[in-house]
Amino acid sequence: MIIIFFSAWTTEEKNRIRLTAIPSSIAKERDSRSFALWDTIKKMTISQIFNSQTKTIAFAAGLLAVSSLISRFLGLIRNAMLSWRFGASESTDMYFAAFQIPDFLYAILITGGVSVVFLPLFASYMEQNKEEAWKFASNLLNSAIGILVGLAVLAALFAPLLMKLVAPGFTEDQIQVASNLTRLMLLSPILFGISSIFSGMLQYFNKFFAYSLAPILYNLGIMFGIVFLVPLFDVWGLGLGVVLGALFHVLIQIPAAIQSGFSWRAICDMRHPSIQKAIRMTFPRTIASAGFQFNLVVITALASLISAGSITIFQYANDLQYVSIGLVGAPFSIAAFSALSRLFAQQNFEQMKRVLSRTTAQIIFFLIPFSVLLFLLRAQIVRLVYGSTPKFTWEDTQLTAAVLGIFAFGLVLYGLIPLFARSFFAMQDTKTPTIFGLMAIALNIGSAIGLMQLFATENAFQQFFVSFLKLQNISDVRILAFPLAFVISGMFQVATLAIFLMRAVPALFDKAFFLSVRRTFMLTTIIGIATYATLHLYGAIIPLRTYTEVLFQFLSAGLIGMLAGIATGFAVKSPELLSLVRRLKKTP
């Protein structure tokens, strides 16, 4: 940002505002000109920043990774604030349960619908006729708003009935509160639907800066609710914060979209061929997304049958694992999606192959080491983020760390799934990932139910995980069934998507790719050894009684492990590491 700011200055402009001795007769005029110039510079700088275009997938992914890091960090602070305010309690269970229905609408029509089909179709129309592309954008925006409003009204009317399905373990009072919270938060998917159209436009034009700020502002809106609205409205303040954050998510992207050429038009013709094609492409993804959300609803329902706080523990661990996915998997897949969509519209299949292979190797390079660090440092992470609050008990900390530890085994899987799925979407094929997604969901639900039975009684399987995750003092460990089921279904989904992707894009993963992956596993092994050794050495020397002592153990073990991995990466000449260093050297 600083670089962009100073690059806006020309030598002439610098000379104009340079502080020099000037005659008093022209001082007032000079000051007026200076203030006007500063205003011009500020306006120009903001415009340049919000409308700057990224030139490479790596740079776009890096920008999105920074945004994700900030957003996830704010998300962790948000959850820590929730933990401090409510602990793992009925209030947070109701809050997270109330999220399920708005998230369901968001997923089936936005994440699995609009955001999937808009970019490939918009890119295709842009290659043919820009005027038609902008008409398509307005038409789809208006149509999506109408559908979302209609579904939100229906969901609001039947909220109590739906909540009984979401959380069958809730009492009548809990169902009533959660239902009303749901009605309030149903405004958020409508706002996100609007935002997704603008996001697609910005991705096409490689304007990722404004897009990257949206999730940050969303979290700030929720945090505002926790700090300022919860004291006034109790749990209702959380719902108001969600709506406020969704509004911020929309507003930050509108100026850059308008600057790109968007102009709203009063078009809502669902019979138009472009909208009909979008609907045909959306239908399979809507089914898949509905299945995915149904999967989360089932998991939430099963967790509500275990004990109070189980939903919250699962959600907290899930949020922690998605920090790494949000830093790597999501940014790379989003950045590659825009490139793959444009390349498919241009019928440049050879370049598509290079982009996809390279991006896959980069995701693996980052997420395999992250998964090892996440598993080894799981207890420290949970204690630092949640365990320091008085209402979050030691048993809550242990269970959350155990769930997080199992999630770590699926980290790279859920980092690759968005990229593989978006590769099919870029080729305007929404059916293939939908079929395997639904099969993975069925596997996940079936595995969760079966594993709950295994974890409910004392047997060799249960004792292995109890011992492996150090949960000997906890009687009920059924919650471990859920992350383990996610890992099993993730393995299936990645394997099937990869097989069919290699059929669609022949010779996708060549010798260079597998050599790169082998080197990544080599440096990951060293990271694991160095981190594990440092953890035990630190624990043997320094007692872990205070927050500061745990923090230093986390930092020292993580830093030493990463440095050892970087040294190994240089030794084995990891192409991803060397490429990263070259890009950093080129950064002004």
N, C-alpha and C positions, 0 to 999 in steps of 0.2 A: 504494500500500500504506500509506504514511504517512497519507494522507487518510482511508482506511477506518479505520485504527487510532484516530485522534483523533475521528472521527465516532462511535465507539462510546462515547465518554465523555459522560455527561450532566453538567449543572452540579452536580447533587447528588453524583455520584461524584467529581468534581474536588474539591469541598469536603471530602469525607470524607478524601481522601488529601493534602490541602494541609498542608505543614509549618508547624505553629504551635506555640506554647508550650503544652504540656498538662501537667496535674498528673501527677506520677510515679506516683500510685496507680492511674491508668488507662492508664499508658503501655504496660504489657505487653499489656493487653486490646486497646488501640488498634493496637499493632503486629501482633497476631495477626489482627485484622480487616483491617488493611491488606494483609498478605500474602495473606489469603484473597481480598480484592478483586482484587489483582494477578493471582492465579491465574485468577479468574473472567474478568477483562478479557482475559487472554492466550488463554484457551480460546474466549471469545466472538469475539475478533478473528480467530483462525485459522479458526473456523467461518464467520465472515462472509466472509472472503477466499475460502475454498475453495468456498463456496456462493453467492457473488455472481453475479448474472445480468447479462449485457450486454444493452443495450437497442436497439442499432443494429448493422447489418452493419459499418459503418465502424469502430465501437469494437471489435467482436469481431475484425475483421481487423487492427486496430492492435495488439491484445493478442497475437494469433497472430503478427504480424509481429515484435514485440519478442521473443517466444519463439523464433521462427525465427532471428532475428538472433543471439541468444545461442547457440542450438543450432548454427547454421552456423559461428559463430565458434569454438565449441568443436570442431566438426568439422574446421575448418581447423587448429586447434592439434593436434588428434588426428592429422591427416595429417602435420603438420610434425614431430610427435613420432615418427611412424612413419618419416618420411624421415630424421630424425636417428638413429634407432635402426638402421634397415635400409637406407636409401637406396632407389633404384629397383632392387630386386634380386629374386632367386629367392624369397626369403622373403615379400616383399610380393605377388609374383605368385601364390604358393600361397595366401596369405591371401585375396586378392581372388577368386581362382578358387573357393576353398572356400565363399565367400559365395553363389555362384550358385545352388546347389541349395536351401539354406534360403530364399533370396530368391524362388526359383521357387515354392515351396510357399506362402510368405507372400503372394505376388502373386496366385496363382490362387484361393486360398481366402479371403484376407482383404482385400487392397487391391481386388481385382477381384470379390470375393464378398460376404462378411459386411458390410464397411464400406459397400458400395454399396447393398445391399438393406435393411439393418436400419433405417436412419433413416426412409426413406419409409414402410415398413410399420409401424414403431413409431408414427410420427406419425398414420397412418391409424387404427390401433387405439386410440390415445389419444383421438381424436375420437369414437370409438364407445363404448368400454368400457375404463376404465383397468385394471381387474382382468385383463382378457384381454390387455392390452398387456404387463403385467408377467409373466404366464404365458408369453407369446410370447418375452420377453427371456430367461427362464431356459431355456426349451426350446431356443432357438437357441444359447445359450451352451453348453449341455451337448452338443448335437449337434455343434457345431463342434469342441469339444475332442476328442470321440471320433474324428471324421474326421481331424483333424490328427495325433493320436497314431498312428493306423493308417498314414497316409501317411509319417510321419516314420520309423516302424519299417521300412517297405519301402525308403525312400530310404537308410537306414543300411545295410541289407543289400546293396544294389546300388551303394553309393557308389563303389567303384573303377571299375566299368563306366561309371557316369555321368560320373566325372571324366575318363575318356578322351575322352568326347564334348565335355566343357566345355573341356578344354585338351589337344588332341591333340599339341601341341608339347612337353608335359612328358615328362621321363624317368620310369622306373618308380619311382625313389625319390621324386620330386616327386609323382607320382600317389598314392603310399601316404600321404605326409604330408598332402597336401591332402584325401584321403578321410577320414582320421581327424579332421582339423579339421572337415570337413563333419558328421561324426557328432556331434561335440560341439555344434556350432552349430545342429543341428536342434532343439534345445530352444527356440531363440528364436522360431520361427514358432508354436509351441504357446502360448507366453506372449503373443505379439502377438495371437493369435486371441482370447484372453481379454480382452486390453486393448481390442480393437476394439469389443467389445460395450459395454463401459463408456464408451468414447469416444462411441459413438452416443447413449447415454443423456444424457451431459453436453451434447452438441451440441443435442439436442432441447430441453433445459431452459435453453439458453444459458449453461451453466456452463463457460466456456472457460478459467478460470484453472488448475484442476487438469489439464485436458487439455493446456494449453500447457506445463506443466512436464514432461510425460512425455518428449518428445524430448530435453530438456536432460539429464535424469537418465540417459537411454540413452547419450548421448555421454560423460557423466561415468563411467559404468560401464566403457566401453571404454578411456577414458583411465586409469582406475584399473588396468586390466589391463596397459596399456603401461608404466606407471610402476612398479607393484609386483609384477605377476605375470610379465611377460616376463623380468626378471632371474632369476626362479626357474625358470620353465618354458619359456623361449625363446618360439617362435612359438605354443606352446599357450596361453600367457598371453593372447594376443590373443583366442583363442576363448573363454576363460573370461570375459574382460571383456565380450564380446558378450552372453553369457548373463546375466551380472550386470546389464548395462544393460537388457536386455529385462525382467528381473524388476522392476527399479525402475519401468519403464514401466507395468507393471500396478498395482503397489502404490499409486502416488501417486493413482490415479483411483478406487480402491475406496471410500474414505470419502465422497466427494462423491456417488457413485452411490447409496450406501446412504441418505444424507441426502435424496436426491431421491425415494426411495420403493422402491428395489430391495431385494428380499429373495430370496435364492437358494432355489430349490425343486428338489426331486429329480424333474424332469420331463425325459424324453428320448423324446419321441414323434415320430418322423420322419414318421408318417402323418398327423399333425394338419394340417388345411387350411392353417394359417398357415405351417407349415414347408414344406409342399408348394409353396405360392405362392412362398416365399423361394427354394426350389430352382429353380423354373421361371425366376425372375428372375435367379438367380445363374448358371445354365448358360451363357447367352451371354457374360456377363462373364468367367466362368472361362476360356472358350475364348480370349477377347480377351487376358486377362491372361497366359494360358499362351503365347500368341503373342508378347506383348511380352517376356516373360522368355526365350522361345526366341530372340528377336531379340538380347537382350543376351548370351545364351550363344554365339550365332553370332559376334557381334562380338568377344567374348572369345577364341573359338577362332581367329578370323582374326588377331587381334592377337598371339596366342601364336606365330604362324608368322612374324612379322616379325623381332623381335629381343628379347633379354632387357630387361625394363623397359617394353615397349610397353603391356602391360595396365595397369601402374601409371600411366604417363603419361596414358593415356586416362581412367582413373578419377579422377586428380587434377584434370584439366581439367574433367571432368564435375561433380565436386564443387564446383568454383569457380563454374561457371555457375549451378548450382542454388542458390547463395546468394541471388541476385536473385529467382529463381523462388520460392524458399522464403519470401522476404520479402514478396512481392506476390501472385504467382499462386496459390499454395497457400492462404495465409490468406484471401484474398477468396473463393476458390471454396468453401472449407470453411464460412466464415461464411454465404455465400449459399445453400449447400446446405441448411442447417437451415431458413432462411427460406423457400426455394422449396418444400421438402417440406411445411412447415406450410401454406403458401398453396395448394398443390395439393390437400392434404387438405380444405381449406376451400372449394375451387373458386373461389378469388379470382384469376382469370386476369389481370385488368387490373393488379393490384399485382405479379403475377409478372413481367409485361412491364417494368414500371418498375424492379424490382429487377435484372433481368437486364441491361437496357440500361445502367443506371447503373454496375453492377459491371464490365461490359465496358469502359466508358470509363475507369473508374478504373484498371484493370489496364494498359490501353494508356498512360495518363498516366504511370505509374511505370516501366513496362518499356521503352518506346521510348528514353527518356533513359538508362536503365541500360545498355541494349545498346550505345549509342554510347560511354559511359564505359568499359564493359568491354572493348570492342575497342581503344580508344585507349590504355588503361592496362594492357593485358594483360601486357606484359613486366614492368612494375613490380610488378604483383600477384603474378606467379609468382616473381619474384626475392625479394620480401618474405616470401612464405609458405613457399616450398620452396628457393629458390636459395641461401639463406645456409648451408645445411647442407653439410658437406664431401663427403658421398657422393652428393649430387645435382649432377651435372656441368652445365657450361654448355650442352652439347648437349641434356641433359634439359630444361633451362630453356627453351631455344629451341623445342623441339618441343612442350612443354606450353603455352607461350604461343601458338604457332601454332594448336594444336587449340582452345584457349580462344577465340582470335580468330574462328575459324569458328563455334564454338558461339554467339557473340554475335549472329550474324545470325538465329538461331532462338529467341532469348530470349523475345520477345513471343509467338511461336507456342506454345511449350511453357508459357507462362503462361496462355494462353487455352484450351488444350485441356482442362484439368481443369474449368474453369467450364462450357464448352459440354457436356462429357460429363455432368457432374453435373446440368445442367439437364434432360437427358433422363432421368437416373436419378430425379430428383425427381418426374417425371411417370410414373414406374414403367415407363419404356421403356428396356430394356437392350439391345435388338436393334440399333437404329440406330447408336449409337456403336461397338458391337461390330463391325459390318460394315465401317465405315470405318477402325476401328482395325486390323483384320486386313489390309485393303488397304494401309494405310500401312506396316505391318510388312513385307509382301512387297516393297513399293517400297523400303524401307530396306535390306533384305538384298540385293536385286538391285542397288541403287545402290552399296552398299559393295563388292560383289564386282567390279562393272564399274569403279568408280573406282580400286580397288586396281591394276587392270591399267593404267589410264591413268597413275597416279602411279609405276608401276614402271619405266617407260622415259622417256627424255628426249624430250619433245614440247612443242608450244606450250602445251597445257593445263597440263602440269606446270610449265613454266617460268613461266607467269603466276603461279601460286600461290607458287612458290619466291621469285620476285621480290617479290610483293605482301606476303608474310609474312617476308621477309628470312631465307631459309634456304639461301643460296647455298653455305655451307660444310658442309651436311649431305647425305650421299649418298642415304640412304634416307628418303623422305618419304611412304611408303605409308600411314602412320597418319592422314594428313589425309583419307583417304577416309571414315573413320568419322564424324567430325563433319559433314562435308559431306552425307553420306547422311542423317543425322538432320535436317538443315535441309530437304532436299528432301522427305522424308516428312512433316515437320511442316507445311510449306506445303500439301501435299495434304490432310492431316487437318483443319486449321483451315478451309480453304475448303469442304470437303464438309460438315463439321459445321455451319458457319454457314449454308450454303444450306438444309439441312434443318431447322435450328432456326428459321429465318425462316418456313418453311412451317408449322411447328407453332405458332409464336407470331407471327401476322400483325402487320405494322407494328412489328416489334421495334426496328429501328434507324431512328429518325426524323431529321429535319433537325438537331435540336439535338445529336444524337449525332455526326453527321459534322462539325458545326461545332466541337465539342469536340475531336475527333480532329485536325482541321486545325490548331487552335491548339497542340495537343501537338507536332505535327511542327514548327511554327514555333519553339517554344522549344527543341526538341531540336537544331535546326540551329544555333542560337546556342551551345548547350552544346558541340557538337562543335567549332565554330570556336574558341571561347575555350579549351577544353581542349587542342586541338592546338597552338595558338599558344603557350600557357604551357609545354607540354612542350618545345618546341623552343627557346624563349627560355631556359628554365632549363638545358637541356642545353648550350647555347652558352656560358653564363656559369659554371656550376658543374660540375666533372668528377664523373661518377657512379662513384666508386671504392669507396665504403663503403656499408654498410647504411643509415646515417643519411641520406646524401645521396640515395639512391634513395627513402627514405621521405618526405623533404621534397618531392622532385619529385612523387611520387604525391599527397601531401596538397595541395600548392599548386595543381597542375593540376586535380585533382578539385574542390577547393573553389571556385576561380575559375570553372570551367565551370558548377558548380551555381548559384552566385550569379548568373552571367549569365543562366542559364536561368530562375531565379526572377524576376529583374527583367523578363525578356521575358514571362513568364507573367502578371505583373501588368499589363504594358502591353497585352497582347492580351486581358486579362480571362478567363483560363482558368478555367472553372467548377470544375474539380477542385481547382486551387490555391486559389481563393477559398473553396471549401467547407472545405478543409483548414485554412485560417487561421481561419475562423469556429469550427470545432470546437476548435482549440487555444485560442482566446480564451475559450471556454466552460468549458474544463478548469479546475477549481479549483486 
